[in-house]
Amino acid sequence: MTRIRFAALAVLLAACQNRPDPQVAALVGTERINREITVTLIDPQPVSSAQDGSYEILVSNQSQKRYLFPTDLGVQLLVYSEKAGGWRNVENFITYLPPDGSVVLEPRRNWPEDQVPLSVWPVFERTSDDTLLRVTVVGHDEDGEAVAAFIDIPLGE
């Protein structure tokens, strides 16, 4: 009986994680989020009030389509504040060159062209209510349809 409950809970959690976050969907203009492309954290460096830092992420193509991105992978950084109950945009210290360039993310299994590393360095005044950093990337397929992915990174104490 315990196995059945655990299996049911696992299926429920998986279903909830596959639903697009409405705030992200509104921000990026698509519900194709964290499905075709994913974002994972490579080298975590917790951001605290005493330490700023960069984050190394890896954007991976999980589909058989090719995706196109601007040089900065359309990155958007947001911080969640418990007190405000919402997200706010924060600046990225890193400038990506060339500013008018593009990045192609090849279909899955075309390693290494199906993955792109990216560094981000959020710049913001940290408060004790800030709990999460959200890194979002936005691109499009060859038909011009938007695709996005994000990762929520807990902020250090």
ChimeraX attribute file (.defattr): number of C-alpha atoms within 10 A of each C-alpha:
attribute: neighborCount
match mode: 1-to-1
recipient: residues
	/A:1	6
	/A:2	7
	/A:3	8
	/A:4	9
	/A:5	10
	/A:6	11
	/A:7	12
	/A:8	12
	/A:9	12
	/A:10	12
	/A:11	11
	/A:12	11
	/A:13	11
	/A:14	11
	/A:15	10
	/A:16	11
	/A:17	10
	/A:18	11
	/A:19	13
	/A:20	16
	/A:21	15
	/A:22	12
	/A:23	11
	/A:24	17
	/A:25	16
	/A:26	10
	/A:27	12
	/A:28	21
	/A:29	16
	/A:30	17
	/A:31	18
	/A:32	17
	/A:33	24
	/A:34	23
	/A:35	16
	/A:36	19
	/A:37	25
	/A:38	19
	/A:39	23
	/A:40	17
	/A:41	18
	/A:42	13
	/A:43	12
	/A:44	13
	/A:45	16
	/A:46	16
	/A:47	21
	/A:48	15
	/A:49	14
	/A:50	7
	/A:51	10
	/A:52	15
	/A:53	15
	/A:54	18
	/A:55	18
	/A:56	16
	/A:57	19
	/A:58	16
	/A:59	20
	/A:60	24
	/A:61	26
	/A:62	17
	/A:63	15
	/A:64	13
	/A:65	13
	/A:66	17
	/A:67	25
	/A:68	19
	/A:69	20
	/A:70	20
	/A:71	18
	/A:72	22
	/A:73	22
	/A:74	13
	/A:75	20
	/A:76	20
	/A:77	20
	/A:78	20
	/A:79	24
	/A:80	20
	/A:81	18
	/A:82	13
	/A:83	10
	/A:84	10
	/A:85	9
	/A:86	12
	/A:87	17
	/A:88	12
	/A:89	14
	/A:90	17
	/A:91	13
	/A:92	17
	/A:93	14
	/A:94	13
	/A:95	11
	/A:96	14
	/A:97	11
	/A:98	10
	/A:99	10
	/A:100	9
	/A:101	11
	/A:102	15
	/A:103	15
	/A:104	19
	/A:105	24
	/A:106	22
	/A:107	20
	/A:108	19
	/A:109	13
	/A:110	12
	/A:111	11
	/A:112	11
	/A:113	15
	/A:114	21
	/A:115	22
	/A:116	17
	/A:117	14
	/A:118	19
	/A:119	19
	/A:120	20
	/A:121	18
	/A:122	23
	/A:123	15
	/A:124	15
	/A:125	9
	/A:126	17
	/A:127	11
	/A:128	13
	/A:129	13
	/A:130	22
	/A:131	17
	/A:132	19
	/A:133	22
	/A:134	20
	/A:135	22
	/A:136	23
	/A:137	26
	/A:138	24
	/A:139	24
	/A:140	17
	/A:141	15
	/A:142	11
	/A:143	8
	/A:144	10
	/A:145	12
	/A:146	19
	/A:147	24
	/A:148	26
	/A:149	26
	/A:150	22
	/A:151	17
	/A:152	17
	/A:153	19
	/A:154	16
	/A:155	18
	/A:156	14
	/A:157	11
